[in-house]
Amino acid sequence: MRVLAAMSGGVDSAVAAALAVEAGHEVVGVHMALSRNREQFRAGSRGCCSIEDAGDARRAADVLGIPYYVWDLSERFEDTVVADFLSEYEAGRTPNPCVRCNEHIKFEALLDKATALGFDAVATGHYAQVVTRQVTQTGPDGAPVTRTVRELHRSPNEAKDQSYVLAVMGQERLARSIFPLGGFTSKDEVRAEAERRGLSVSNKPDSYDICFVSDGDTQGFLKARLGARTGEIVDTSGEVLGEHEGAYAFTVGQRKGLSLGRPAADGRPRYVLEVEPVSNRVVVGPAELLTVDRIEGDRSVWLADDVLADAGWAPDATGPRAASGWFEASVQVRAHGAPVPARVRAVVGPADGEGEPADATGSRAQGSRMEVELTGETLRGVAAGQSLVVYQGTRVIGQSTVQRAYRARRAPGAAR
């Protein structure tokens, strides 16, 4: 196959490219330039996409003996990932820019451009596994139909597993993606592989945090882009407890940085319960008010047609509120959070009593909404805008953006 290897300049993508070459593919390396001011995009292990990173990627490509190019995707990155980050915070939600980068840049802009240039697949250094198996289902005429299904699974390296941020890619793009690091159980194994192959990035530190906020000061970045907007911090009764310089700088579940000046009457810590963008108010209260057992999501992406079919879903479902049956799963609302048991269903249309039906067609087919009922443990501090990923065992079933999280019953177990 002709494979385009996305090379960030780090050890993971370099080893992934090396393994693609070793597998006999015709490999071309490409580095994505995501900022027009890239020299400011790395501070130690913070950030990525710097001139240093482009140079490291080039040296790795030279060692592997593959062609290497730099693609300028900075305008696309600014218009999608950064713009979404700002608008979501401004609307009182909590976005995950890594999810949006995988959706709009790595598995949309990059993969679509690679396909247009005649490549069969894109290889990346993500820690996740693709499992191929045969599935037999009943066809429209009642006869059994067997087809090949590609499944996205967690990496055996639990500390580095990235299936959570990859869930947004969808089935079509999963079919054109390769994750050569899927079988590695530790980062040390990957570094040892890089050293064995003579790759100079073998000891390069991992990048972390938000790549376009290289100093780690997210509040400072938001203030610089959105401006100061003084507002009130209130409790659940509406009593004013303090002021802030922008409601967008707060997220549900936040405890630090409230600067209230005086403790609560009962002496317990306060947490952000709600961000109200219209009134520019931040509502705070005790931890127990953060507990939820119901979650509704929109912009859903499904990677398991067979699971939905078993739940009674019809791909061409229409109407004001068409839904699949409930199926058992586990859900995760943070990249490295613990999954909790739940039952899930796909829905076409708005939540009860909300607006017009959603369109069931397009890239996010098979139901634009998702409903989740936690069946065991509850979750705490789930914010609108977060990515919710559904699993069965290690397999990724689907992904949705949290629209609403609430508590419908008294939780039988401890909140987490």
Phi, psi and omega in degrees: 000152170271119187238130173265120181263117177284119186241106183280342187104359178261175184290323183298310182291329178293316179292322177300317178296319180298318180291328177294321176296315181298329180286356177095008179281155171274106192250137172236133180267143177220137176252131181269116175275113186254358177220143177276358178233054194294338180296345179263007189262012173216131175227093186070242179261008177272145173077185179196185172067026178276172174299323176303316181294319178298321178294320178296320178295319179297317180296322177295318178297322178297317178298321181281346180071036180243153175299152184219137179222158172246126178253129179274104177246022186295320181293317178297319180296316180294319185284341181248293187293308182291318180297319178296319179302313181291315183292325179293314177297321180296332180271006177085014179254171182241100183277165172240101185295333178294323176296314181292326178295317177297322181290307190270331185256296188289323183242025170225287182299310183292310183294319179294321178293321178297318179296319179296333180270003175095009177281148180273333184199164173245135176252133178230170181267025179289148176267096178194163181238145172249123181247129179254131178211166179264133180237131178250124180227167179278127180278177181302330181268006179090351181275150179291140179234127180253131178218162180272131180241132174258124183248142173264128181233161175298154172282148173293344174275088187299326182292334184247359184310130181240018179299331180300314182277347179270345187300337184284351189288332179084166187291320184298317181282331175300325181294343181245026183235145179233133177239085185297341181272007186304328183268354182286137183261351179205157177292329178300323177298320180293316179297320178296321178296319178295318180295319180299328182269002178077025180273124187292346182274009186302329181250013180292134181294150177293147170275151179208176185067188184281123190298327182268006171239073192293338178269359178080001183266082182296318180297320178296320178297314180297318181296319180294324182276322187256345179085158178285136180220091184297136179207184186259147167253122185233162172268184186292344177270355181094000179292132180284125182252339182180189180233160175224171181252014178162115181299333181298341183276001183245153178223150181303132181095351182291138178245318184279155174081014180280331176049055183276339174089325179223146183285166175293159182301326180270001177080359182275153179293153176255152179230157175287123179262328185202144174244121183252097185294326183292312179276351181061037179248151174243124181259130181238160180183188184288160186300324185296339179282355178272350186288132180228154174225003176229137179223135174241135181232159175231182183051045186287147175234132181245140180240015185216078178302323183294323179293317179294321180296318178296334178273005175087021181278136174256120184304331181260026181300137178223179178111171184294335180199074177270136185218155171280173170284167178285143173228152183279140182197191168228153182232152181225132184245003176221152187306320180236029176280164179280133176289147179234149181296145181200168165241143192226150170214152176270142183223136168256122180120170183284170172296162183311123175079011183246112165055208185262160178300146177279157178284129183269001183260178176097190186293336179255060185285177175068035175107115183275353182238163178220140175239137185229133172240118178288132188254353179227262178287156174264172174242157181231139176073038177276123185252146172302138181102339178291156177270129177250126182242135183257132180234152161235106189066235178268353185276135175277125181263321181186176182216148177209155176267124184300126176256323183207138174226134184207175181247121182253347181211165175283125184292131179284338182244183180285142175286153177229000000 
